[in-house]
Amino acid sequence: METRNYSAVTEFFLVGLSQYPKLQLFLFLLCLIMYVIILLGNSLLIIISILDSRLHTPMYFFLGNLSFLDICYTSSSIPPMLIIFISETKSISFIGCALQMVVSLGLGSTECVLLAVMAYDRYVAICNPLRYSIIMNRVLYVQMAAWSWIIGCLNSLVQTVLTMVLPFCGNNIIDHLTCEILALLKVICSDISMNVFIMTVANILLLVIPLLLIFFSYVFILSSILRINSAEGRKKAFSTCSAHLTVVILFYGSALFMYMKPKSKYTKASDEIIGLSYGVITPMLNPIIYSLRNKEVKEAVKKILSRHLHLWNI
């Protein structure tokens, strides 16, 4: 039997887009600006949903969860990525890489489930408006949000542990900007068929099935909206759902491209740019989309600003 002596990997080198140094400098400035916008925009949505009593509803509770999730998700990946952009060594410790992967994968999985939960909330609100407060009671919507987090975290924990216990055979160069699970699987030198199987099952459960639930929810929602006699009522219903539907398209479009396309041994620059949009652009656009297309949020912002301006004048 052949015996191989592999040294343990203690750190990884993230060399994604390292062949484009000028592009890395541009992406550093762009990601830094976007990260500030993400923190400000999502924090503002959370604060508004807490301060304005009119927004103490299931829809804004879920939106607050989504905003908090986006802050945590980007905070786990963007600051280390900014350091990688300007660092010469471009290294990250083994533990740091594992933590980054478990957090980003867990929060990404949670968002998949949470967006489906938000679609169900819109379905009940529009298709069963008279029973909405009974069906979407506080106990139910808190449990739905909690289970979204639990399912996402369990999926992440299982996949991260099964990945990080495998041998890397001294190969610690990752052709990616972050410790993303697909990039790590490419540098493992043992059989990864179990990892691929579990990832496929997870993709079906957390990507395909939630997307189908969202699709069927919006089929019923659209059918109900078209039956509304009032033009103003139809407009209000469309504005309520259009923001969520836009976020779904942005998030799932990038996620499906990343995790459901045929796998290649080598990472293309286009894949890394798509991954960047999945991890940075979508969280930045979420609060903008919900703010611009939601009359209640805009009114809440005006109310809070006018209240504080009045206090300052006094």
C-alpha positions as CSV (number, residue, x, y, z in Angstrom):
1,M,0.0,0.0,0.0
2,E,1.4,3.4,-1.0
3,T,1.9,5.8,2.0
4,R,1.7,9.5,1.4
5,N,3.0,12.1,3.9
6,Y,0.9,15.2,3.7
7,S,1.6,18.3,5.7
8,A,-1.3,19.8,7.6
9,V,-2.7,23.0,6.1
10,T,-2.6,25.9,8.6
11,E,-3.5,28.7,6.3
12,F,-4.9,29.4,2.8
13,F,-3.9,31.8,0.1
14,L,-6.9,33.5,-1.7
15,V,-5.6,34.4,-5.1
16,G,-8.9,35.2,-6.9
17,L,-8.4,37.9,-9.5
18,S,-4.8,38.3,-8.5
19,Q,-3.8,38.4,-12.1
20,Y,-5.7,41.7,-12.4
21,P,-4.1,44.0,-9.9
22,K,-5.7,47.2,-11.3
23,L,-9.1,45.5,-11.2
24,Q,-8.4,44.5,-7.5
25,L,-7.7,48.2,-6.6
26,F,-11.0,49.3,-8.3
27,L,-12.9,46.5,-6.6
28,F,-11.4,47.5,-3.2
29,L,-12.8,51.0,-3.5
30,L,-16.1,49.8,-5.0
31,C,-16.7,47.1,-2.3
32,L,-15.7,49.6,0.5
33,I,-18.3,52.1,-0.7
34,M,-20.9,49.3,-1.1
35,Y,-20.2,47.9,2.3
36,V,-20.8,51.4,3.9
37,I,-24.1,51.6,2.0
38,I,-25.1,48.1,3.1
39,L,-24.4,49.0,6.8
40,L,-26.2,52.3,6.6
41,G,-29.2,51.1,4.5
42,N,-29.9,47.9,6.3
43,S,-29.4,49.5,9.8
44,L,-31.8,52.3,8.8
45,L,-34.5,49.7,7.8
46,I,-34.1,47.9,11.1
47,I,-34.3,51.1,13.2
48,I,-37.3,52.3,11.2
49,S,-39.2,49.0,11.7
50,I,-38.5,49.2,15.4
51,L,-39.4,52.9,16.0
52,D,-42.5,53.1,13.8
53,S,-45.4,51.2,15.4
54,R,-47.2,51.0,12.1
55,L,-44.4,48.7,10.9
56,H,-44.8,46.2,13.7
57,T,-46.2,43.6,11.3
58,P,-45.0,40.2,10.1
59,M,-43.8,41.7,6.8
60,Y,-41.5,44.2,8.4
61,F,-40.4,41.7,11.0
62,F,-39.2,39.4,8.2
63,L,-37.7,42.4,6.5
64,G,-35.8,43.3,9.7
65,N,-34.5,39.8,9.8
66,L,-33.4,40.1,6.2
67,S,-31.6,43.3,6.9
68,F,-29.8,41.9,9.9
69,L,-28.9,38.9,7.9
70,D,-27.4,41.0,5.1
71,I,-25.3,43.0,7.6
72,C,-23.9,39.8,9.2
73,Y,-23.4,38.1,5.8
74,T,-21.4,41.0,4.3
75,S,-19.5,41.6,7.5
76,S,-18.2,38.1,7.4
77,S,-16.9,38.3,3.9
78,I,-16.3,42.0,2.8
79,P,-13.8,43.2,5.4
80,P,-11.5,40.1,4.9
81,M,-11.9,40.5,1.2
82,L,-10.8,44.1,1.4
83,I,-7.7,43.1,3.3
84,I,-7.0,40.4,0.6
85,F,-7.3,43.1,-2.1
86,I,-4.5,45.3,-0.7
87,S,-2.4,42.6,1.0
88,E,0.6,41.1,-0.6
89,T,0.4,37.7,1.1
90,K,-3.4,37.3,0.6
91,S,-3.5,34.7,3.3
92,I,-6.2,33.6,5.8
93,S,-5.8,31.1,8.7
94,F,-7.4,27.7,8.6
95,I,-9.8,28.6,11.4
96,G,-10.5,32.0,9.9
97,C,-11.4,30.3,6.6
98,A,-13.7,27.7,8.3
99,L,-15.4,30.5,10.3
100,Q,-15.9,32.6,7.1
101,M,-17.4,29.6,5.3
102,V,-19.7,28.5,8.1
103,V,-21.1,32.1,8.5
104,S,-21.5,32.9,4.8
105,L,-23.0,29.6,3.9
106,G,-25.3,29.6,6.9
107,L,-26.6,33.1,6.3
108,G,-27.0,32.4,2.5
109,S,-29.0,29.3,3.3
110,T,-31.1,31.2,5.8
111,E,-31.9,33.9,3.2
112,C,-33.2,31.2,0.8
113,V,-35.7,30.0,3.4
114,L,-36.5,33.5,4.6
115,L,-37.4,34.7,1.1
116,A,-39.8,31.8,0.8
117,V,-41.4,32.6,4.2
118,M,-41.8,36.2,3.0
119,A,-43.5,35.1,-0.1
120,Y,-46.0,33.0,2.0
121,D,-46.6,36.1,4.1
122,R,-47.5,38.1,1.0
123,Y,-49.7,35.2,-0.2
124,V,-51.7,35.2,3.0
125,A,-52.0,39.0,3.1
126,I,-53.3,39.3,-0.5
127,C,-55.2,36.0,-0.9
128,N,-56.7,35.8,2.6
129,P,-56.7,39.4,3.8
130,L,-59.6,38.9,6.3
131,R,-57.9,36.0,8.0
132,Y,-54.3,37.5,7.8
133,S,-54.0,38.6,11.4
134,I,-55.3,35.2,12.6
135,I,-53.1,33.1,10.4
136,M,-49.9,35.2,10.6
137,N,-50.1,35.6,14.4
138,R,-47.0,36.6,16.4
139,V,-46.2,33.0,17.5
140,L,-46.3,31.7,13.9
141,Y,-44.2,34.4,12.3
142,V,-41.5,34.4,15.0
143,Q,-41.3,30.6,14.7
144,M,-41.1,30.8,10.9
145,A,-38.2,33.3,11.2
146,A,-36.5,31.2,13.8
147,W,-36.7,28.0,11.8
148,S,-35.2,29.8,8.8
149,W,-32.2,30.6,10.9
150,I,-32.0,27.1,12.4
151,I,-32.2,25.3,9.0
152,G,-29.6,27.6,7.4
153,C,-27.2,27.2,10.3
154,L,-27.6,23.4,10.4
155,N,-27.0,23.1,6.7
156,S,-23.9,25.3,7.0
157,L,-22.5,23.4,10.0
158,V,-22.8,20.0,8.3
159,Q,-21.3,21.1,5.0
160,T,-18.4,23.0,6.6
161,V,-17.4,20.2,9.0
162,L,-17.6,17.6,6.2
163,T,-15.4,19.9,4.0
164,M,-12.8,21.0,6.5
165,V,-12.0,17.4,7.9
166,L,-10.9,16.3,4.4
167,P,-7.2,16.3,3.5
168,F,-5.9,19.2,1.4
169,C,-2.6,17.4,0.7
170,G,-0.6,20.6,1.3
171,N,-2.6,22.4,-1.4
172,N,-3.6,25.7,0.2
173,I,-4.0,28.0,-2.8
174,I,-7.7,28.9,-3.4
175,D,-8.6,30.6,-6.7
176,H,-11.3,32.7,-5.2
177,L,-11.9,35.9,-3.3
178,T,-13.3,34.3,-0.2
179,C,-13.4,30.8,1.5
180,E,-16.4,29.7,-0.5
181,I,-17.2,26.0,-0.3
182,L,-17.1,25.3,-4.1
183,A,-13.6,26.8,-4.2
184,L,-12.4,24.7,-1.3
185,L,-13.7,21.5,-2.7
186,K,-11.5,22.0,-5.8
187,V,-8.3,21.8,-3.7
188,I,-9.2,18.7,-1.7
189,C,-7.2,15.7,-2.8
190,S,-9.6,12.9,-1.6
191,D,-13.0,11.6,-2.6
192,I,-15.6,14.4,-2.4
193,S,-18.6,12.4,-3.7
194,M,-20.3,12.5,-0.3
195,N,-19.8,16.3,-0.1
196,V,-21.2,16.7,-3.7
197,F,-24.2,14.5,-2.8
198,I,-25.0,16.5,0.4
199,M,-24.6,19.8,-1.5
200,T,-26.9,18.6,-4.2
201,V,-29.5,17.6,-1.7
202,A,-29.1,20.9,0.1
203,N,-29.4,22.8,-3.2
204,I,-32.7,21.1,-3.9
205,L,-34.1,21.6,-0.4
206,L,-32.8,25.2,0.1
207,L,-32.7,26.6,-3.5
208,V,-35.1,24.7,-5.8
209,I,-38.0,24.0,-3.4
210,P,-38.1,27.5,-1.8
211,L,-38.0,29.0,-5.4
212,L,-40.9,26.7,-6.4
213,L,-42.9,27.8,-3.3
214,I,-42.2,31.4,-4.2
215,F,-43.3,30.8,-7.8
216,F,-46.6,29.2,-6.8
217,S,-47.3,31.8,-4.2
218,Y,-47.0,34.5,-6.8
219,V,-49.2,32.6,-9.2
220,F,-52.0,32.8,-6.6
221,I,-51.1,36.3,-5.7
222,L,-51.2,37.5,-9.3
223,S,-54.6,35.7,-9.7
224,S,-56.0,37.5,-6.7
225,I,-54.6,40.9,-7.7
226,L,-56.2,40.6,-11.1
227,R,-59.6,40.0,-9.4
228,I,-59.4,43.2,-7.4
229,N,-61.9,45.7,-8.8
230,S,-60.2,48.9,-7.5
231,A,-57.3,50.2,-9.6
232,E,-55.9,51.7,-6.4
233,G,-56.1,48.4,-4.6
234,R,-54.3,46.6,-7.5
235,K,-51.6,49.2,-7.5
236,K,-51.1,48.9,-3.7
237,A,-50.9,45.1,-3.9
238,F,-48.4,45.2,-6.8
239,S,-46.2,47.7,-5.0
240,T,-46.2,45.5,-1.9
241,C,-45.1,42.5,-3.8
242,S,-42.9,44.0,-6.4
243,A,-40.1,44.8,-4.0
244,H,-39.9,41.3,-2.6
245,L,-40.1,39.8,-6.1
246,T,-37.2,42.0,-7.3
247,V,-35.1,40.9,-4.4
248,V,-36.0,37.2,-5.1
249,I,-34.9,37.5,-8.8
250,L,-31.6,39.2,-7.9
251,F,-30.7,36.7,-5.1
252,Y,-31.9,33.5,-6.7
253,G,-30.5,34.4,-10.1
254,S,-27.0,34.7,-8.7
255,A,-27.4,31.7,-6.3
256,L,-28.6,29.4,-9.0
257,F,-25.8,30.4,-11.3
258,M,-23.2,29.8,-8.5
259,Y,-24.5,26.4,-7.2
260,M,-26.5,24.8,-9.9
261,K,-24.4,25.3,-13.0
262,P,-22.0,22.5,-14.2
263,K,-18.9,22.5,-12.0
264,S,-15.4,23.2,-13.5
265,K,-12.1,22.5,-12.0
266,Y,-10.9,26.0,-12.6
267,T,-12.5,29.2,-11.5
268,K,-13.3,31.7,-14.2
269,A,-13.1,35.5,-13.6
270,S,-16.7,35.7,-14.6
271,D,-17.6,33.3,-11.8
272,E,-15.8,35.4,-9.2
273,I,-17.6,38.6,-10.4
274,I,-21.0,36.8,-10.2
275,G,-20.0,35.6,-6.7
276,L,-19.2,39.2,-5.8
277,S,-22.6,40.4,-7.0
278,Y,-24.2,37.6,-5.0
279,G,-22.4,38.6,-1.9
280,V,-22.2,42.4,-2.2
281,I,-24.5,43.9,-4.7
282,T,-27.7,42.1,-3.7
283,P,-27.4,43.0,0.1
284,M,-26.7,46.6,-1.0
285,L,-29.8,46.8,-3.2
286,N,-32.2,45.1,-0.7
287,P,-32.8,48.2,1.5
288,I,-32.9,50.5,-1.6
289,I,-35.5,48.4,-3.3
290,Y,-37.7,48.1,-0.2
291,S,-37.4,51.8,0.5
292,L,-38.1,53.1,-3.0
293,R,-41.0,50.8,-3.8
294,N,-42.7,50.9,-0.4
295,K,-44.9,53.8,0.6
296,E,-45.1,52.8,4.2
297,V,-41.3,52.8,4.6
298,K,-41.0,56.2,2.9
299,E,-43.7,57.6,5.2
300,A,-42.0,56.2,8.3
301,V,-38.7,57.8,7.3
302,K,-40.4,61.2,6.8
303,K,-42.2,60.9,10.1
304,I,-39.0,60.0,12.1
305,L,-37.0,62.7,10.3
306,S,-39.6,65.4,11.0
307,R,-39.9,64.4,14.6
308,H,-36.1,64.7,15.1
309,L,-35.9,68.0,13.2
310,H,-38.7,69.3,15.4
311,L,-36.8,68.3,18.6
312,W,-33.6,69.9,17.3
313,N,-35.5,73.2,16.5
314,I,-36.8,73.2,20.1
